[in-house]
Amino acid sequence: MNDDSDPIPAAARLRRGLVLRTAEGTSARVLAGGAVEVVVAGQRLRGRSELLAALEVFSTGCPLQAGIASYGKRAVGGRDLMGFTAAVMALERLGALVPEGTGEATLGRGSRDFDDPVFHIEMLDDRVRTERFIAGVRATVRPGDVVLDIGTGTGVLAVAAAQAGARRVHAIDVGNIAAAARAVAECNGMDGRIEVIHAWSARVELPERCDVLVGEIMGNEPFAEGVLESFLDARKRLLKPGATVLPSRVRVYGRLVRVAAERVAQLRFGDAAARRWQAWYDIDLSALTRFNAATSVCYLPAAQAAELEVLSAPALLAEVDLATFECTSVRSSGTARATASGSCNAVLVTFELELSPGVVCSSAPAEAGEAAHWLLPAWIFDPPLPVAAGDAVEIEYARNDAIASDGAHVTRRTRAAP
């Protein structure tokens, strides 16, 4: 996915002039513990206070860019603004925010970013990932199966399912790229067996229940594109009991790493930056150094992530069985064992997808390859944590419903016995 660590450029790529408003019938309430629940047309979304802020900003209709800019004036740091932008996109996916005068979804999956040919070229050029997904599909689909493909994109996995013998493939994508998927199905002689549906999967009704669910809708943060919400809804409404899902399991790992000081400086208010800005603008901005978030995140291509100083073996932080899970929030922890001494200032998050028995796809740099499309999030914390070989470091991983991952955070270190 695209680098969402900077919310302003991400928002700027969305359609300029788009006016959003809160959909009729939308309700919101604050739950015990401060979580917020939004309900519209029977669909529910739980998250943080940014949900309420987004509903307020767009309550009577407001241009998207103006709404983000308005919230930006009161946001504390870039991560706060990123959370608001993610909340807007999550509410649009839910149907709680709609474009004024259209009622059609335009943000999130299916936005111009996802319709851009460059996005799909990069995915198809990621040969390791695409070949492994196709291998998983061919190992899973049996002749006569009915297959549901959520987020079909160019239709490559839908065609693979049909080639494997699927009697029918319901290929769903909300983006205009659905037209390209139809053309790909036709030129492969599969248009009679592949039905391309231009819609959100949560708003689709099918004439039959499906035997297999395929969904390559994993983000840089594995759950960022709503795979949990989409799979849970599909399992309840669109699949046969005991249907096979692909991927079947997600494992999230964390590694202790050191990110270079120059990269960290780009993400935080610093003394050197404050002096530079004062020289440019003749305004003292040194007070900003008190408003850095406890953690920040940068997204690195696999090649850059491979160059980080790695200080631990990967620790399993979370594991989700996509065929049986019931909760779309993830909160768990794991223990990383330091393999070298050094100054750790970040947790690098990678994930592994179980596609079929013996077929696994990983975002880890050593396995994903140089053309990997996924970017790897490095959750940076301050001050750095000194570690010695053998130290045990506990890392907490949290994912808060359909908004964004809360990230990976170091919570405790236990020194190795002398």
PLY file of the C-alpha trace (Angstrom):
ply
format ascii 1.0
element vertex 418
property float x
property float y
property float z
element edge 417
property int vertex1
property int vertex2
end_header
0.00 0.00 0.00
0.95 3.62 -0.10
2.94 5.24 2.69
0.32 6.66 5.06
2.82 7.99 7.59
2.22 11.47 6.18
-1.57 12.06 6.08
-1.56 15.28 4.07
-0.04 13.86 0.85
-2.26 10.77 1.22
-5.34 12.96 1.51
-4.21 15.18 -1.32
-4.26 12.20 -3.66
-7.99 11.81 -3.07
-10.37 13.62 -5.38
-10.12 17.37 -4.95
-13.38 19.15 -4.29
-15.11 16.03 -2.99
-17.82 17.01 -0.48
-18.65 14.50 2.23
-21.56 14.49 4.67
-22.73 12.23 7.46
-25.24 9.71 6.12
-28.80 9.80 7.39
-29.49 7.29 10.15
-25.92 7.31 11.43
-25.61 7.07 15.22
-22.61 7.13 17.53
-22.04 6.44 21.21
-19.14 6.37 23.64
-18.61 2.97 25.25
-17.06 2.08 28.57
-13.34 2.79 28.46
-13.72 5.62 25.95
-14.11 3.59 22.74
-16.56 4.94 20.17
-19.14 2.86 18.29
-20.72 4.11 15.06
-23.77 2.36 13.58
-25.38 2.86 10.16
-27.72 0.52 8.26
-26.99 -2.29 10.71
-23.21 -2.04 10.19
-21.01 -1.26 13.21
-17.57 0.28 13.60
-15.67 0.66 16.84
-12.66 2.88 17.24
-11.28 5.98 18.88
-12.39 9.56 19.36
-11.36 10.51 15.81
-14.58 8.84 14.66
-16.66 11.41 16.55
-14.46 14.23 15.28
-14.94 13.10 11.66
-18.72 12.83 12.04
-18.76 16.34 13.54
-16.57 17.90 10.84
-18.67 16.44 8.00
-22.05 16.60 9.77
-23.63 19.07 7.32
-21.39 18.54 4.29
-17.82 19.73 3.93
-15.15 19.46 1.21
-12.77 16.65 2.07
-9.64 18.78 1.92
-11.22 21.55 3.98
-12.37 19.05 6.62
-8.90 17.57 7.00
-7.34 21.03 7.12
-9.87 22.11 9.76
-9.03 19.17 11.99
-5.32 19.71 11.32
-5.47 23.05 13.13
-6.23 21.26 16.39
-4.35 18.01 15.79
-1.39 17.22 18.02
1.31 15.88 15.75
1.21 14.05 12.45
0.00 10.77 13.92
-3.09 12.48 15.32
-3.91 13.86 11.87
-3.18 10.48 10.30
-5.67 8.91 12.72
-8.34 11.42 11.70
-7.72 10.78 7.99
-7.92 7.01 8.59
-11.16 7.53 10.54
-12.68 9.42 7.60
-11.79 6.57 5.25
-13.12 3.94 7.68
-16.41 5.82 8.06
-16.75 6.06 4.28
-16.17 2.31 3.97
-18.89 1.80 6.56
-21.28 4.10 4.70
-21.47 6.63 7.56
-19.85 9.32 5.38
-21.13 9.66 1.82
-20.29 12.00 -1.06
-22.90 14.73 -1.23
-25.35 14.17 -4.04
-24.06 10.72 -5.08
-24.25 8.10 -2.35
-21.32 6.30 -3.99
-18.17 5.24 -2.19
-15.04 7.05 -3.32
-12.44 6.71 -0.58
-10.52 3.83 0.92
-10.29 0.75 -1.27
-11.58 1.78 -4.65
-10.27 5.35 -4.47
-8.19 6.80 -7.27
-5.06 5.37 -5.65
-6.38 1.83 -6.09
-7.59 2.51 -9.64
-4.22 3.88 -10.72
-2.56 1.40 -13.14
0.77 2.02 -11.37
-0.62 0.46 -8.20
-1.60 -2.74 -10.02
1.60 -2.81 -12.09
3.59 -2.80 -8.85
1.47 -5.63 -7.48
1.84 -7.75 -10.61
5.57 -7.02 -10.70
5.78 -8.40 -7.16
6.28 -11.86 -8.59
6.95 -13.63 -5.28
3.67 -12.51 -3.75
1.54 -12.98 -6.88
2.95 -16.43 -7.69
2.39 -17.63 -4.13
-1.19 -16.40 -4.06
-1.83 -18.11 -7.39
-0.21 -21.31 -6.07
-2.46 -21.10 -3.01
-5.55 -20.66 -5.18
-4.63 -23.60 -7.43
-3.95 -25.82 -4.40
-7.27 -24.89 -2.78
-9.94 -24.57 -5.48
-11.53 -27.82 -6.63
-13.53 -28.45 -9.83
-17.10 -27.27 -9.34
-16.31 -24.87 -6.47
-17.99 -21.49 -6.21
-15.38 -18.89 -5.32
-15.69 -15.41 -3.81
-12.79 -13.08 -4.66
-12.88 -9.89 -2.56
-10.80 -6.98 -3.86
-10.20 -8.68 -7.20
-8.30 -5.72 -8.72
-7.13 -6.79 -12.17
-8.83 -10.16 -11.74
-5.64 -12.21 -11.74
-6.71 -14.42 -8.82
-10.24 -14.79 -10.20
-8.79 -16.15 -13.45
-6.49 -18.48 -11.48
-9.54 -19.81 -9.60
-11.42 -20.40 -12.84
-8.37 -22.14 -14.33
-8.32 -24.39 -11.26
-11.84 -25.55 -12.10
-14.17 -23.18 -10.25
-17.69 -23.42 -11.65
-18.32 -19.78 -10.77
-16.19 -16.91 -9.44
-17.86 -13.87 -7.92
-15.10 -11.26 -8.23
-15.79 -8.08 -6.24
-14.06 -4.72 -6.33
-15.43 -1.28 -5.49
-12.94 0.50 -7.73
-13.28 1.29 -11.40
-10.52 -1.27 -11.92
-13.43 -3.75 -11.98
-13.82 -2.91 -15.68
-10.27 -4.10 -16.26
-11.01 -7.32 -14.39
-13.93 -7.98 -16.75
-11.67 -7.47 -19.74
-9.03 -9.80 -18.30
-11.67 -12.47 -17.69
-12.91 -12.11 -21.27
-9.51 -12.29 -22.92
-8.76 -15.46 -20.92
-12.03 -17.02 -22.07
-13.46 -16.97 -18.53
-16.12 -14.27 -18.83
-18.86 -16.93 -18.70
-17.57 -18.23 -15.34
-16.33 -15.03 -13.71
-18.91 -12.49 -12.59
-17.25 -9.15 -11.80
-19.25 -7.09 -9.29
-18.52 -3.38 -8.91
-19.45 -2.80 -5.26
-18.39 -3.11 -1.63
-18.50 -6.76 -0.57
-20.51 -5.80 2.54
-23.25 -4.48 0.26
-23.39 -7.47 -2.09
-26.02 -10.21 -2.07
-25.16 -13.39 -4.00
-27.55 -15.97 -5.46
-25.52 -18.79 -3.87
-23.16 -19.43 -0.99
-19.49 -19.89 -1.85
-17.10 -22.77 -1.16
-13.90 -20.70 -1.15
-13.07 -17.11 -0.18
-10.01 -15.48 -1.72
-8.91 -12.02 -0.62
-5.59 -10.32 -1.26
-6.49 -7.21 0.72
-3.56 -7.05 3.11
-2.05 -3.63 3.75
1.44 -2.61 4.87
0.00 -3.08 8.32
-1.62 -6.46 7.63
-5.12 -5.48 8.79
-5.14 -1.90 7.47
-7.33 -2.54 4.41
-10.17 -4.02 6.44
-9.47 -7.71 5.80
-10.92 -8.67 9.19
-14.15 -6.75 8.62
-14.53 -8.04 5.06
-13.79 -11.68 5.90
-16.06 -11.71 8.95
-18.97 -10.28 6.96
-18.37 -12.72 4.08
-18.21 -15.72 6.41
-21.56 -14.80 7.94
-23.47 -13.94 4.75
-21.75 -15.23 1.63
-19.93 -18.49 2.45
-21.09 -22.03 3.06
-20.49 -23.47 6.54
-16.95 -24.79 6.68
-15.87 -22.88 3.58
-12.15 -22.48 2.93
-10.63 -19.02 3.26
-7.40 -17.88 1.62
-5.30 -16.66 3.31
-6.32 -18.91 6.18
-4.06 -17.45 8.85
-2.08 -14.27 9.53
0.95 -14.16 11.79
2.44 -10.80 12.82
6.09 -10.57 13.86
8.21 -7.88 15.45
11.96 -7.40 15.32
14.02 -5.01 17.45
15.92 -2.71 15.10
17.79 0.56 15.01
16.57 3.18 12.55
19.12 5.80 11.49
18.96 9.12 13.32
18.42 11.02 10.06
15.23 9.07 9.35
13.97 9.47 12.90
14.56 13.24 12.68
12.12 13.42 9.76
9.33 12.15 12.00
9.82 14.23 15.13
10.05 17.86 16.20
13.75 18.35 16.94
16.04 21.11 18.21
17.98 21.28 14.94
14.76 21.57 12.93
13.43 24.28 15.26
16.62 26.29 14.78
16.36 25.88 11.02
12.74 27.03 10.98
13.55 30.02 13.19
16.29 31.04 10.75
13.86 30.74 7.85
10.74 32.30 9.37
12.03 34.36 12.33
9.58 32.52 14.61
10.67 30.53 17.67
9.21 27.02 17.25
11.33 25.32 19.94
8.19 24.63 22.03
7.13 22.04 19.44
9.72 19.60 20.78
7.40 19.03 23.76
4.64 17.70 21.49
6.24 14.66 19.93
4.13 11.52 20.09
5.42 8.71 22.29
5.79 6.63 19.13
5.82 7.37 15.42
5.94 5.18 12.36
7.82 5.15 9.08
7.16 2.79 6.18
10.19 1.30 4.48
10.56 -0.58 1.17
11.89 -4.08 1.69
15.33 -3.10 0.37
15.66 -0.31 2.95
14.30 -2.48 5.75
16.91 -5.11 4.89
19.65 -2.54 5.64
18.46 -1.82 9.19
20.58 -2.93 12.12
18.61 -5.91 13.45
19.02 -6.60 17.16
16.70 -9.56 17.73
15.17 -12.62 16.18
11.55 -12.15 15.05
8.99 -12.47 17.84
5.47 -13.70 17.14
3.21 -10.82 18.24
-0.21 -11.93 17.01
-1.84 -14.79 15.14
-5.32 -14.67 13.61
-7.18 -17.65 12.14
-9.19 -15.97 9.36
-11.62 -18.90 9.20
-12.73 -18.69 12.84
-12.00 -15.26 14.39
-14.94 -13.24 15.71
-13.37 -9.96 16.92
-11.96 -7.36 14.53
-9.66 -5.90 17.18
-6.29 -7.51 17.83
-4.30 -6.97 21.01
-1.55 -9.35 22.03
2.14 -9.44 22.82
5.30 -11.43 22.27
8.84 -11.56 23.59
11.81 -10.71 21.39
15.18 -12.13 22.42
18.07 -9.78 21.66
20.71 -11.41 19.49
23.19 -8.54 19.65
24.03 -5.56 21.82
23.05 -2.10 20.67
20.66 0.81 20.95
17.17 -0.21 19.84
14.78 2.58 18.80
12.13 0.78 16.74
10.11 -2.37 16.20
9.95 -3.54 12.58
6.62 -5.26 11.87
6.30 -7.99 9.25
3.64 -10.60 8.63
3.22 -14.06 7.19
0.17 -15.39 5.34
-0.73 -19.07 5.26
-2.26 -19.53 1.80
-2.61 -23.31 1.65
-0.74 -26.24 3.20
2.92 -25.62 2.42
2.33 -22.28 0.65
3.28 -19.23 2.73
3.77 -15.60 1.72
5.81 -13.27 3.93
6.51 -9.53 3.95
9.88 -10.08 5.65
12.67 -8.55 3.51
14.66 -11.77 3.15
11.63 -13.64 1.82
9.59 -11.00 -0.01
12.22 -10.13 -2.62
13.43 -6.82 -4.04
10.19 -6.14 -5.96
8.04 -6.50 -2.82
5.02 -4.20 -3.02
4.35 -4.12 0.72
6.13 -1.44 2.72
7.27 -2.40 6.21
6.23 -0.29 9.22
8.93 0.56 11.73
7.38 1.81 14.98
9.88 4.24 16.47
10.07 5.10 20.16
12.07 7.59 22.22
14.27 7.34 24.18
16.08 4.39 22.61
16.36 1.17 24.58
19.85 -0.24 25.18
19.87 -4.03 24.84
22.47 -6.71 25.30
22.55 -10.13 23.69
20.17 -12.41 25.57
17.87 -9.68 26.89
14.14 -10.44 26.72
12.02 -7.53 25.44
8.23 -7.68 25.56
6.43 -6.07 22.60
2.72 -5.29 22.58
0.87 -5.22 19.27
-2.53 -3.54 18.99
-4.97 -3.17 16.14
-8.05 -1.02 16.84
-11.00 -2.10 14.72
-11.33 -0.65 11.20
-9.27 2.49 11.66
-5.59 1.61 11.76
-3.12 -0.42 13.69
-2.15 1.14 16.98
1.24 -0.33 16.29
3.93 -2.26 18.12
5.29 -0.94 21.40
8.04 -2.09 23.73
6.54 -2.56 27.21
9.23 -4.31 29.25
12.84 -5.48 29.13
14.37 -8.25 31.24
18.13 -8.38 31.43
19.83 -11.64 30.58
21.36 -13.46 33.52
25.07 -12.66 33.84
0 1
1 2
2 3
3 4
4 5
5 6
6 7
7 8
8 9
9 10
10 11
11 12
12 13
13 14
14 15
15 16
16 17
17 18
18 19
19 20
20 21
21 22
22 23
23 24
24 25
25 26
26 27
27 28
28 29
29 30
30 31
31 32
32 33
33 34
34 35
35 36
36 37
37 38
38 39
39 40
40 41
41 42
42 43
43 44
44 45
45 46
46 47
47 48
48 49
49 50
50 51
51 52
52 53
53 54
54 55
55 56
56 57
57 58
58 59
59 60
60 61
61 62
62 63
63 64
64 65
65 66
66 67
67 68
68 69
69 70
70 71
71 72
72 73
73 74
74 75
75 76
76 77
77 78
78 79
79 80
80 81
81 82
82 83
83 84
84 85
85 86
86 87
87 88
88 89
89 90
90 91
91 92
92 93
93 94
94 95
95 96
96 97
97 98
98 99
99 100
100 101
101 102
102 103
103 104
104 105
105 106
106 107
107 108
108 109
109 110
110 111
111 112
112 113
113 114
114 115
115 116
116 117
117 118
118 119
119 120
120 121
121 122
122 123
123 124
124 125
125 126
126 127
127 128
128 129
129 130
130 131
131 132
132 133
133 134
134 135
135 136
136 137
137 138
138 139
139 140
140 141
141 142
142 143
143 144
144 145
145 146
146 147
147 148
148 149
149 150
150 151
151 152
152 153
153 154
154 155
155 156
156 157
157 158
158 159
159 160
160 161
161 162
162 163
163 164
164 165
165 166
166 167
167 168
168 169
169 170
170 171
171 172
172 173
173 174
174 175
175 176
176 177
177 178
178 179
179 180
180 181
181 182
182 183
183 184
184 185
185 186
186 187
187 188
188 189
189 190
190 191
191 192
192 193
193 194
194 195
195 196
196 197
197 198
198 199
199 200
200 201
201 202
202 203
203 204
204 205
205 206
206 207
207 208
208 209
209 210
210 211
211 212
212 213
213 214
214 215
215 216
216 217
217 218
218 219
219 220
220 221
221 222
222 223
223 224
224 225
225 226
226 227
227 228
228 229
229 230
230 231
231 232
232 233
233 234
234 235
235 236
236 237
237 238
238 239
239 240
240 241
241 242
242 243
243 244
244 245
245 246
246 247
247 248
248 249
249 250
250 251
251 252
252 253
253 254
254 255
255 256
256 257
257 258
258 259
259 260
260 261
261 262
262 263
263 264
264 265
265 266
266 267
267 268
268 269
269 270
270 271
271 272
272 273
273 274
274 275
275 276
276 277
277 278
278 279
279 280
280 281
281 282
282 283
283 284
284 285
285 286
286 287
287 288
288 289
289 290
290 291
291 292
292 293
293 294
294 295
295 296
296 297
297 298
298 299
299 300
300 301
301 302
302 303
303 304
304 305
305 306
306 307
307 308
308 309
309 310
310 311
311 312
312 313
313 314
314 315
315 316
316 317
317 318
318 319
319 320
320 321
321 322
322 323
323 324
324 325
325 326
326 327
327 328
328 329
329 330
330 331
331 332
332 333
333 334
334 335
335 336
336 337
337 338
338 339
339 340
340 341
341 342
342 343
343 344
344 345
345 346
346 347
347 348
348 349
349 350
350 351
351 352
352 353
353 354
354 355
355 356
356 357
357 358
358 359
359 360
360 361
361 362
362 363
363 364
364 365
365 366
366 367
367 368
368 369
369 370
370 371
371 372
372 373
373 374
374 375
375 376
376 377
377 378
378 379
379 380
380 381
381 382
382 383
383 384
384 385
385 386
386 387
387 388
388 389
389 390
390 391
391 392
392 393
393 394
394 395
395 396
396 397
397 398
398 399
399 400
400 401
401 402
402 403
403 404
404 405
405 406
406 407
407 408
408 409
409 410
410 411
411 412
412 413
413 414
414 415
415 416
416 417
